Amino acid sequence: MTAEEEVTVTVNPCQVSTYTDTQKVVSITYNIGAPDLTDGSYEFTESPICEYPETITVTNLPPWAIHNDFSKHFTIPSTSDLSLIGSYTVTLRGEIEVPDDATLTTYSPMFVEYDFTIFIEPCIVNTYSDTLKVTLIEYFIGEPTLVDGNYMFEQDPFCGYDETVTVSNVPAFAVHNDVSADFSVPTNSDLSLIGEYIITIRSEI
């Protein structure tokens, strides 16, 4: 005599209780002129960990910023573009699809979505100095036109801020060449000009 019956074994999907942002991007701050900045690490976590495929969506990310999907952070490449100064609101969303039952025909989404801000701050100049300095311009009466006295001021790091150069006490017989940042003394035979003249150069950003 034989008795036989069939037993159904159902393996149900892993049940996710919560899906949360266990590491959250609060804000990212970059100063113009600084090296590449990598910041804004984030993490979404299932509890329990079922390892369902995760979809990350980033909305309103500025075109000059990079989302590193694999390593889950952001990079701001080094730039000197002062026009980028401002704040940018970015939306970050993580989502998983949890199967409703063993048939794997319907799914229930679980997601976390929030905004964070990218702040692009002005370039910070550490030093501003006269890297090429005029020490002496010497002209001899009767000689051809003299061009001399090159000067240069530099920002470190270079931030591209507009520079205003003010030159005072330039003698009437001399010319300040603003574009080439130097001086010229046209040929002159006037002996009454013999002497010393003090010129002041000021540069400001």
C-alpha positions in Angstrom: 0.0 0.0 0.0 1.4 3.4 -1.0 0.4 6.9 0.1 1.8 9.9 -1.8 1.3 13.6 -1.5 2.8 16.8 -2.9 4.2 19.5 -0.7 4.7 23.0 -2.0 7.7 24.9 -0.8 7.4 28.6 -1.3 10.5 30.8 -1.0 9.3 34.4 -0.5 11.3 37.5 -1.2 13.5 39.1 1.5 11.4 41.5 3.4 12.8 45.0 3.7 11.5 46.8 6.8 13.2 50.2 6.3 15.2 51.9 3.6 17.0 54.9 5.0 19.7 57.5 4.2 22.3 56.3 6.7 24.9 58.7 5.3 23.5 62.0 4.0 24.9 64.9 2.0 24.3 68.0 3.9 26.1 70.5 1.6 29.2 70.8 -0.5 31.3 74.0 -0.4 34.0 74.8 -3.0 36.1 77.9 -3.3 36.9 79.1 -6.8 40.6 78.5 -7.7 41.0 75.6 -5.3 42.1 72.1 -6.5 39.5 69.4 -7.4 37.1 68.8 -4.5 35.7 65.4 -3.8 33.0 65.5 -1.2 29.3 64.6 -0.5 29.6 60.9 0.3 26.2 59.3 0.8 24.7 55.9 1.5 21.2 54.4 1.5 20.7 51.2 3.5 18.1 48.4 3.6 17.2 46.9 6.9 17.6 44.0 6.8 20.1 43.9 4.0 18.4 42.2 1.1 20.8 43.5 -1.6 18.0 44.5 -4.0 19.3 46.6 -7.0 19.5 50.2 -6.1 18.7 53.1 -8.5 20.3 56.4 -7.8 18.9 59.5 -9.4 20.5 63.0 -9.2 18.4 65.9 -10.4 19.5 69.5 -11.0 23.2 68.7 -10.8 25.2 71.6 -12.4 27.0 70.6 -15.6 30.4 71.3 -14.2 29.9 68.9 -11.2 30.4 65.2 -11.4 28.4 62.5 -9.7 30.5 59.4 -9.0 27.8 56.8 -9.1 30.0 53.8 -8.2 31.8 55.4 -5.2 28.7 57.4 -4.2 30.1 60.9 -3.9 30.5 64.1 -5.9 33.5 65.9 -7.5 33.8 69.6 -8.3 36.7 70.0 -10.8 39.1 72.8 -10.2 37.9 76.0 -11.9 38.7 79.7 -12.0 35.4 80.7 -13.4 34.1 83.4 -11.1 30.7 83.4 -12.8 29.9 80.1 -11.0 29.8 81.7 -7.6 26.4 81.0 -6.0 24.3 78.2 -4.5 22.8 75.2 -6.4 20.1 72.9 -5.0 20.5 69.3 -6.0 18.0 66.5 -5.4 19.3 63.0 -4.6 17.1 60.0 -4.7 17.8 56.3 -3.9 15.2 53.7 -4.7 14.8 49.9 -4.6 12.0 47.7 -5.9 10.9 45.0 -3.4 9.0 42.0 -4.8 5.6 41.6 -3.3 5.6 37.8 -3.4 7.3 34.7 -4.8 5.8 35.1 -8.2 8.1 38.2 -8.8 5.4 39.8 -10.9 4.7 42.9 -8.8 7.0 45.1 -6.9 6.6 47.8 -4.3 9.0 50.7 -4.5 10.9 52.0 -1.4 12.8 55.3 -1.8 14.5 58.1 0.0 14.7 61.6 -1.5 16.2 64.8 -0.2 17.8 68.1 -1.4 21.3 69.3 -0.6 23.1 72.5 -1.7 26.4 73.1 -3.5 27.9 76.4 -2.5 30.5 77.9 -4.9 32.4 80.5 -2.8 34.7 83.3 -4.0 38.3 82.5 -4.7 40.5 83.1 -1.7 43.7 85.1 -2.5 46.4 84.2 0.0 48.9 86.8 -1.2 49.0 89.7 -3.6 52.5 90.9 -4.3 54.6 92.9 -6.8 56.4 90.0 -8.5 58.1 92.3 -11.0 59.1 95.6 -9.4 60.4 98.8 -10.8 63.5 99.9 -9.0 64.9 102.6 -11.2 64.2 104.2 -14.6 67.3 106.1 -15.9 67.1 108.4 -18.9 69.9 110.5 -20.4 69.1 113.8 -21.9 69.3 113.7 -25.8 69.0 109.9 -26.1 66.2 108.1 -28.1 62.9 107.3 -26.5 63.4 105.0 -23.5 60.9 102.3 -22.6 61.5 100.7 -19.2 60.1 100.1 -15.8 58.1 96.9 -16.3 56.0 96.0 -13.3 53.6 93.1 -12.4 51.3 92.2 -9.6 50.1 88.7 -9.0 47.4 86.9 -7.0 48.3 83.6 -5.3 46.5 81.6 -6.1 45.3 83.3 -9.3 41.7 84.2 -8.9 41.2 86.4 -11.9 39.9 89.3 -9.9 40.0 92.6 -11.8 43.1 94.6 -11.0 43.1 98.4 -10.7 46.5 100.1 -11.1 46.9 103.7 -10.0 50.1 105.6 -10.9 50.7 109.0 -9.4 53.4 111.7 -9.6 54.3 110.8 -13.2 56.4 113.7 -14.6 54.9 115.6 -17.5 57.7 114.4 -19.8 57.1 110.7 -19.1 54.3 108.4 -20.1 52.7 105.5 -18.2 51.8 102.7 -20.5 48.9 101.0 -18.8 48.5 98.1 -21.3 52.1 97.0 -21.3 52.6 97.9 -17.6 55.7 100.1 -18.1 56.9 103.6 -18.7 58.4 105.5 -21.6 60.4 108.7 -21.7 60.3 110.3 -25.2 63.5 111.7 -26.5 64.2 115.1 -24.9 66.9 117.7 -25.0 65.6 119.9 -22.2 68.4 120.2 -19.6 66.1 121.7 -17.1 64.6 118.3 -16.6 67.7 116.9 -14.9 66.9 115.6 -11.5 65.1 112.8 -9.6 61.3 112.1 -9.7 59.5 109.8 -7.4 56.6 107.8 -9.0 54.1 105.8 -6.9 52.5 102.6 -8.3 49.5 101.1 -6.5 47.6 98.0 -7.5 44.5 96.8 -5.9 42.0 93.9 -6.3 
